[in-house]
Amino acid sequence: MPITRQAQLLALLIAAAAAAPALAQEPTAPAPTHPLAPISQDKPVTPPARHGGASKSAAAAAGGAQPTLLGQFGEWGAYTASPGGKKVCFALAKPTSSETVPANRPRNPAYMFVSTRPADKVTNELSLTIGYAFRASSEATAEIGSTTFALSTQQDGAWIKNGAEQAHMVDAMRAGQSVVVKGVSGHGTKSTDTFSLKGFSQAIDRADQDCSK
């Protein structure tokens, strides 16, 4: 599905709120040019606590917009923010396990989030920042049980390819145990990230509740 300016801004806000700088996926990988989570070319730093250190970086990244944690439910957090004065509500999680082939390739943290933007009439839109630049024009996949969804990629971001399957994927996530996301970097490294769905339904319901006010 097309990557909108609003989706890019949201991805930047969420990544700034949640992700600490880390190593690039591969030393020679080019940094992305679109405003998603930046891939650092610097040495690793000590990440902040799981939900700490977010406010200042998020406010700076989103022109003063500051995300508010509505609640933590299992592996998923529910948040709200107002970048550009437009309210956004989202549920966010990081992988419970990550693997690369070849093994132990350094990369930035990966995050999956499901967002609702009432001003844009967008409900429960799935997006990911994966922590490295995907191979150009490649697709990634998201597996939930026996069902596989195709994901379009751009730089380090991924979105469900067929927008008509968006609601179906969210329903599958509500009923499932985990989401397994697979992709390939521009240097041919294969990644597998497993996101637990523990707390997903509660987090997305809490986020939607805030955006329905």
VOBA-1610 file (N, C-alpha, C; in pm, whole numbers, padded with zeros to 5 digits, always signed):
BEGIN
Met+00085-00117+00000Met+00000+00000+00000Met+00090+00123+00000Pro+00043+00238-00054Pro+00128+00355-00062Pro+00171+00403+00076Ile+00294+00454+00084Ile+00345+00507+00209Ile+00313+00655+00215Thr+00224+00697+00303Thr+00181+00835+00311Thr+00274+00915+00401Arg+00265+01048+00387Arg+00343+01136+00473Arg+00305+01115+00618Gln+00174+01094+00644Gln+00129+01072+00781Gln+00189+00945+00838Ala+00194+00838+00756Ala+00251+00712+00804Ala+00399+00727+00834Gln+00469+00805+00751Gln+00610+00828+00774Gln+00632+00903+00905Leu+00551+01008+00928Leu+00563+01086+01051Leu+00533+01001+01172Leu+00431+00916+01162Leu+00398+00828+01273Leu+00511+00731+01302Ala+00568+00674+01196Ala+00678+00581+01216Ala+00796+00649+01285Leu+00824+00773+01245Leu+00932+00848+01308Leu+00903+00871+01455Leu+00780+00911+01486Leu+00742+00937+01625Leu+00756+00813+01711Ile+00704+00702+01661Ile+00708+00580+01740Ile+00850+00529+01757Ala+00926+00532+01648Ala+01063+00484+01658Ala+01145+00571+01753Ala+01121+00701+01750Ala+01193+00790+01841Ala+01153+00764+01985Ala+01027+00728+02005Ala+00980+00703+02141Ala+01030+00573+02197Ala+01053+00476+02109Ala+01079+00342+02157Ala+01221+00291+02136Ala+01286+00335+02029Ala+01412+00271+01991Ala+01532+00354+02032Ala+01632+00287+02086Ala+01760+00351+02115Ala+01853+00329+01999Pro+01952+00419+01976Pro+02047+00398+01867Pro+02124+00268+01886Ala+02158+00205+01775Ala+02235+00080+01779Ala+02320+00072+01655Leu+02388-00041+01638Leu+02471-00059+01520Leu+02387-00071+01394Ala+02446-00038+01281Ala+02383-00062+01152Ala+02375-00212+01129Gln+02283-00252+01039Gln+02268-00395+01009Gln+02398-00450+00952Glu+02465-00374+00868Glu+02595-00412+00816Glu+02677-00284+00802Pro+02809-00288+00825Pro+02888-00167+00828Pro+02878-00081+00703Thr+02857-00140+00586Thr+02855-00062+00463Thr+02715-00027+00417Ala+02612-00064+00494Ala+02475-00038+00451Ala+02448+00112+00451Pro+02388+00168+00344Pro+02359+00311+00341Pro+02246+00344+00436Ala+02253+00461+00495Ala+02145+00505+00584Ala+02023+00538+00501Pro+01902+00514+00552Pro+01781+00544+00477Pro+01763+00694+00461Thr+01693+00735+00354Thr+01669+00876+00331Thr+01528+00918+00368His+01440+00822+00391His+01304+00858+00429His+01295+00871+00581Pro+01196+00946+00632Pro+01193+00976+00776Pro+01135+00865+00861Leu+01192+00745+00852Leu+01159+00638+00944Leu+01271+00627+01045Ala+01269+00525+01128Ala+01372+00512+01231Ala+01510+00512+01166Pro+01600+00604+01206Pro+01731+00610+01142Pro+01816+00489+01176Ile+01894+00442+01077Ile+01989+00334+01101Ile+02123+00398+01136Ser+02168+00379+01257Ser+02289+00444+01305Ser+02413+00381+01244Gln+02511+00464+01212Gln+02640+00415+01166Gln+02743+00425+01278Asp+02699+00459+01398Asp+02789+00482+01509Asp+02808+00356+01593Lys+02897+00366+01691Lys+02919+00256+01782Lys+02795+00235+01869Pro+02774+00114+01924Pro+02656+00089+02005Pro+02659+00170+02133Val+02539+00204+02180Val+02527+00274+02307Val+02436+00193+02398Thr+02438+00223+02524Thr+02352+00152+02618Thr+02210+00199+02602Pro+02115+00109+02572Pro+01977+00152+02551Pro+01913+00193+02682Pro+01809+00278+02676Pro+01739+00317+02797Pro+01655+00202+02849Ala+01594+00221+02965Ala+01502+00122+03019Ala+01387+00103+02923Arg+01317-00008+02938Arg+01219-00049+02838Arg+01122+00061+02801His+01071+00137+02899His+00975+00242+02868His+01029+00378+02909Gly+01158+00389+02935Gly+01213+00517+02976Gly+01288+00582+02863Gly+01328+00707+02885Gly+01408+00780+02789Gly+01335+00815+02662Ala+01202+00812+02663Ala+01128+00831+02538Ala+01086+00975+02515Ser+01051+01047+02620Ser+00981+01173+02605Ser+01059+01276+02526Lys+01185+01300+02562Lys+01261+01406+02497Lys+01288+01374+02351Ser+01327+01251+02321Ser+01358+01216+02182Ser+01232+01220+02097Ala+01119+01174+02150Ala+00994+01176+02074Ala+00948+01318+02048Ala+00959+01404+02150Ala+00917+01542+02133Ala+01002+01612+02028Ala+01133+01587+02030Ala+01221+01650+01932Ala+01193+01600+01792Ala+01169+01469+01780Ala+01149+01409+01648Ala+01018+01452+01586Ala+00917+01477+01665Ala+00784+01507+01613Ala+00745+01653+01633Gly+00844+01740+01642Gly+00814+01882+01650Gly+00738+01920+01774Gly+00766+01855+01885Gly+00700+01889+02011Gly+00594+01790+02053Ala+00550+01701+01961Ala+00451+01600+01998Ala+00516+01499+02091Gln+00446+01468+02199Gln+00502+01375+02298Gln+00406+01260+02320Pro+00451+01136+02297Pro+00362+01022+02318Pro+00337+00997+02466Thr+00217+00953+02496Thr+00178+00920+02633Thr+00147+00771+02641Leu+00210+00701+02735Leu+00180+00560+02756Leu+00046+00547+02827Leu-00049+00481+02762Leu-00181+00461+02821Leu-00184+00337+02910Gly-00097+00242+02880Gly-00093+00119+02960Gly-00007+00015+02892Gln+00051-00074+02973Gln+00131-00184+02922Gln+00054-00313+02944Phe+00037-00391+02837Phe-00042-00514+02843Phe+00043-00627+02786Gly+00098-00712+02872Gly+00187-00817+02823Gly+00304-00755+02750Glu+00325-00797+02625Glu+00436-00747+02545Glu+00402-00618+02470Trp+00278-00573+02478Trp+00232-00459+02399Trp+00201-00338+02486Gly+00245-00221+02439Gly+00211-00095+02505Gly+00110-00020+02422Ala+00019+00050+02487Ala-00079+00136+02420Ala-00037+00281+02442Tyr-00035+00361+02333Tyr+00014+00498+02338Tyr-00082+00592+02266Thr-00069+00721+02296Thr-00138+00824+02220Thr-00043+00941+02203Ala-00061+01015+02094Ala+00021+01132+02066Ala-00057+01222+01970Ser-00009+01345+01951Ser-00077+01439+01861Ser+00024+01512+01773Pro+00095+01441+01683Pro+00188+01510+01592Pro+00113+01603+01499Gly+00158+01728+01490Gly+00092+01825+01403Gly-00049+01856+01446Gly-00083+01828+01572Gly-00217+01855+01622Gly-00319+01750+01586Lys-00276+01643+01518Lys-00368+01535+01480Lys-00347+01417+01574Lys-00454+01373+01638Lys-00442+01267+01736Lys-00412+01132+01670Val-00321+01059+01732Val-00282+00927+01687Val-00282+00834+01808Cys-00336+00714+01793Cys-00333+00614+01900Cys-00272+00487+01842Phe-00189+00420+01919Phe-00122+00303+01862Phe-00083+00203+01970Ala-00071+00077+01928Ala-00017-00030+02011Ala+00117-00068+01952Leu+00216-00093+02038Leu+00353-00116+01993Leu+00417-00230+02070Ala+00500-00309+02001Ala+00576-00417+02066Ala+00708-00435+01994Lys+00805-00491+02065Lys+00932-00529+02005Lys+00936-00682+01997Pro+01024-00739+01916Pro+01029-00885+01904Pro+01071-00952+02035Thr+01016-01069+02060Thr+01061-01148+02174Thr+01182-01233+02136Ser+01204-01251+02004Ser+01326-01318+01957Ser+01357-01269+01816Ser+01487-01261+01785Ser+01532-01218+01652Ser+01651-01303+01609Glu+01651-01343+01483Glu+01761-01422+01429Glu+01800-01369+01291Thr+01927-01381+01256Thr+01972-01347+01122Thr+02056-01461+01066Val+02055-01470+00933Val+02140-01565+00861Val+02214-01486+00753Pro+02348-01475+00765Pro+02438-01527+00869Pro+02401-01476+01009Ala+02449-01550+01109Ala+02410-01521+01247Ala+02475-01394+01300Asn+02405-01334+01397Asn+02459-01224+01479Asn+02497-01101+01399Arg+02425-01073+01292Arg+02449-00948+01221Arg+02391-00833+01302Pro+02468-00727+01329Pro+02417-00616+01409Pro+02312-00537+01334Arg+02213-00485+01407Arg+02105-00409+01346Arg+02039-00323+01453Asn+01962-00227+01411Asn+01883-00148+01504Asn+01767-00230+01558Pro+01706-00187+01669Pro+01589-00258+01721Pro+01475-00259+01620Ala+01397-00364+01620Ala+01277-00375+01536Ala+01154-00350+01623Tyr+01050-00292+01562Tyr+00924-00267+01632Tyr+00807-00289+01537Met+00699-00341+01591Met+00573-00352+01518Met+00471-00264+01588Phe+00392-00191+01508Phe+00289-00109+01569Phe+00163-00107+01484Val+00050-00091+01550Val-00080-00083+01485Val-00141+00049+01527Ser-00169+00136+01430Ser-00207+00274+01461Ser-00344+00311+01408Thr-00406+00406+01476Thr-00534+00464+01435Thr-00518+00615+01429Arg-00558+00676+01314Arg-00550+00821+01295Arg-00688+00872+01255Pro-00769+00917+01350Pro-00906+00959+01318Pro-00914+01068+01212Ala-00822+01164+01215Ala-00827+01275+01119Ala-00809+01228+00976Asp-00739+01116+00958Asp-00715+01061+00825Asp-00806+00942+00794Lys-00899+00916+00887Lys-00993+00803+00870Lys-00919+00670+00852Val-00811+00653+00927Val-00731+00531+00925Val-00750+00459+01057Thr-00784+00330+01050Thr-00807+00251+01170Thr-00720+00125+01167Asn-00648+00104+01274Asn-00569-00020+01293Asn-00480-00052+01172Glu-00392+00042+01138Glu-00298+00023+01028Glu-00169-00037+01081Leu-00130-00150+01025Leu-00010-00220+01070Leu+00115-00167+01000Ser+00222-00144+01077Ser+00350-00102+01021Ser+00462-00163+01104Leu+00581-00170+01043Leu+00700-00216+01115Leu+00818-00127+01080Thr+00908-00110+01177Thr+01044-00065+01148Thr+01133-00183+01186Ile+01218-00227+01092Ile+01282-00358+01107Ile+01427-00351+01152Gly+01489-00231+01148Gly+01624-00219+01203Gly+01736-00234+01102Tyr+01702-00247+00973Tyr+01802-00247+00865Tyr+01730-00208+00737Ala+01805-00176+00633Ala+01745-00143+00504Ala+01712-00271+00428Phe+01583-00290+00397Phe+01543-00406+00318Phe+01608-00401+00179Arg+01620-00518+00118Arg+01662-00524-00022Arg+01562-00446-00106Ala+01611-00363-00198Ala+01523-00280-00280Ala+01420-00363-00355Ser+01295-00313-00353Ser+01183-00376-00424Ser+01151-00516-00374Ser+01197-00551-00254Ser+01167-00684-00201Ser+01039-00681-00118Glu+00987-00799-00093Glu+00873-00814-00004Glu+00919-00887+00122Ala+00851-00860+00231Ala+00868-00936+00354Ala+00739-01014+00378Thr+00740-01102+00477Thr+00618-01177+00509Thr+00593-01172+00659Ala+00466-01183+00695Ala+00425-01194+00834Ala+00339-01318+00848Glu+00384-01412+00929Glu+00314-01539+00947Glu+00244-01543+01082Ile+00115-01572+01079Ile+00037-01587+01202Ile-00029-01724+01193Gly+00021-01819+01271Gly-00028-01956+01257Gly+00001-02007+01118Ser-00101-02054+01049Ser-00084-02109+00914Ser-00109-02006+00804Thr-00136-01881+00843Thr-00168-01775+00747Thr-00048-01684+00726Thr-00016-01653+00600Thr+00096-01566+00567Thr+00045-01442+00494Phe+00091-01326+00538Phe+00055-01199+00477Phe+00179-01138+00411Ala+00163-01087+00289Ala+00273-01022+00218Ala+00287-00878+00266Leu+00411-00833+00284Leu+00441-00697+00327Leu+00522-00625+00222Ser+00483-00503+00189Ser+00565-00418+00105Ser+00672-00354+00192Thr+00789-00326+00133Thr+00899-00269+00209Thr+00952-00143+00143Gln+01006-00055+00225Gln+01077+00063+00177Gln+01179+00100+00281Gln+01308+00099+00242Gln+01416+00123+00338Gln+01398+00029+00457Asp+01379+00080+00581Asp+01365-00009+00697Asp+01221-00023+00743Gly+01125+00017+00658Gly+00984+00009+00695Gly+00910-00098+00616Ala+00803-00150+00673Ala+00720-00250+00606Ala+00574-00227+00639Trp+00487-00250+00541Trp+00343-00233+00555Trp+00274-00348+00486Ile+00154-00381+00527Ile+00082-00489+00461Ile+00059-00452+00315Lys+00087-00544+00224Lys+00083-00514+00081Lys-00059-00491+00031Asn-00150-00576+00072Asn-00289-00567+00027Asn-00371-00502+00138Gly-00407-00376+00119Gly-00480-00303+00222Gly-00612-00370+00260Ala-00670-00446+00167Ala-00797-00513+00195Ala-00780-00621+00300Glu-00655-00666+00324Glu-00630-00771+00423Glu-00597-00715+00562Gln-00598-00582+00574Gln-00559-00519+00700Gln-00643-00569+00818Ala-00775-00560+00804Ala-00863-00601+00914Ala-00849-00751+00941His-00831-00830+00836His-00814-00975+00852His-00689-01005+00932Met-00581-00932+00905Met-00456-00955+00978Met-00471-00917+01124Val-00536-00805+01151Val-00557-00765+01291Val-00641-00869+01364Asp-00745-00921+01299Asp-00826-01025+01361Asp-00742-01150+01389Ala-00653-01185+01294Ala-00566-01301+01314Ala-00470-01277+01430Met-00423-01155+01445Met-00335-01122+01556Met-00408-01132+01689Arg-00533-01092+01691Arg-00612-01102+01815Arg-00627-01248+01858Ala-00639-01336+01760Ala-00663-01477+01790Ala-00535-01558+01800Gly-00422-01503+01754Gly-00299-01581+01744Gly-00211-01572+01867Gln-00101-01648+01862Gln-00003-01651+01970Gln+00120-01566+01938Ser+00154-01555+01809Ser+00274-01481+01770Ser+00266-01443+01623Val+00346-01344+01585Val+00365-01305+01446Val+00513-01325+01413Val+00542-01395+01306Val+00681-01418+01264Val+00704-01339+01135Val+00793-01241+01142Val+00821-01153+01028Val+00956-01192+00968Lys+00957-01217+00836Lys+01080-01256+00767Lys+01109-01157+00655Gly+01237-01119+00641Gly+01277-01026+00536Gly+01422-01047+00498Val+01467-00972+00398Val+01605-00982+00349Val+01661-00841+00334Ser+01782-00821+00385Ser+01846-00690+00378Ser+01907-00666+00241Gly+01949-00542+00218Gly+02013-00508+00093Gly+02143-00582+00070His+02201-00639+00177His+02324-00715+00165His+02299-00865+00169Gly+02171-00905+00161Gly+02139-01047+00153Gly+02122-01117+00285Thr+02131-01044+00397Thr+02109-01107+00527Thr+01961-01135+00547Lys+01928-01257+00587Lys+01790-01295+00613Lys+01759-01277+00761Ser+01645-01218+00790Ser+01605-01196+00929Ser+01474-01265+00959Thr+01460-01311+01083Thr+01336-01369+01133Thr+01310-01308+01270Asp+01201-01234+01283Asp+01164-01171+01410Asp+01030-01224+01456Thr+01024-01270+01580Thr+00901-01323+01637Thr+00846-01225+01739Phe+00723-01181+01716Phe+00654-01089+01806Phe+00546-01166+01882Ser+00556-01171+02014Ser+00449-01232+02093Ser+00323-01148+02082Leu+00208-01213+02080Leu+00081-01141+02076Leu+00014-01136+02213Lys+00090-01170+02317Lys+00038-01158+02453Lys+00009-01012+02486Gly-00115-00980+02514Gly-00154-00844+02548Gly-00193-00759+02428Phe-00183-00815+02306Phe-00214-00735+02187Phe-00357-00684+02187Ser-00453-00772+02211Ser-00594-00731+02206Ser-00623-00621+02307Gln-00570-00635+02429Gln-00594-00535+02531Gln-00530-00402+02493Ala-00409-00406+02436Ala-00340-00283+02401Ala-00411-00210+02288Ile-00451-00283+02184Ile-00515-00217+02072Ile-00653-00164+02112Asp-00724-00237+02199Asp-00854-00188+02247Asp-00837-00062+02330Arg-00731-00058+02412Arg-00707+00062+02494Arg-00672+00181+02406Ala-00590+00158+02303Ala-00554+00266+02212Ala-00676+00316+02136Asp-00757+00223+02084Asp-00877+00261+02011Asp-00974+00337+02101Gln-00981+00297+02225Gln-01070+00366+02320Gln-01030+00512+02334Asp-00900+00538+02339Asp-00855+00677+02354Asp-00884+00758+02228Cys-00874+00697+02110Cys-00899+00769+01986Cys-01047+00785+01955Ser-01132+00717+02030Ser-01276+00730+02008Ser-01338+00841+02091Lys-01256+00903+02175Lys-01308+01010+02261Lys-01336+01135+02179
//
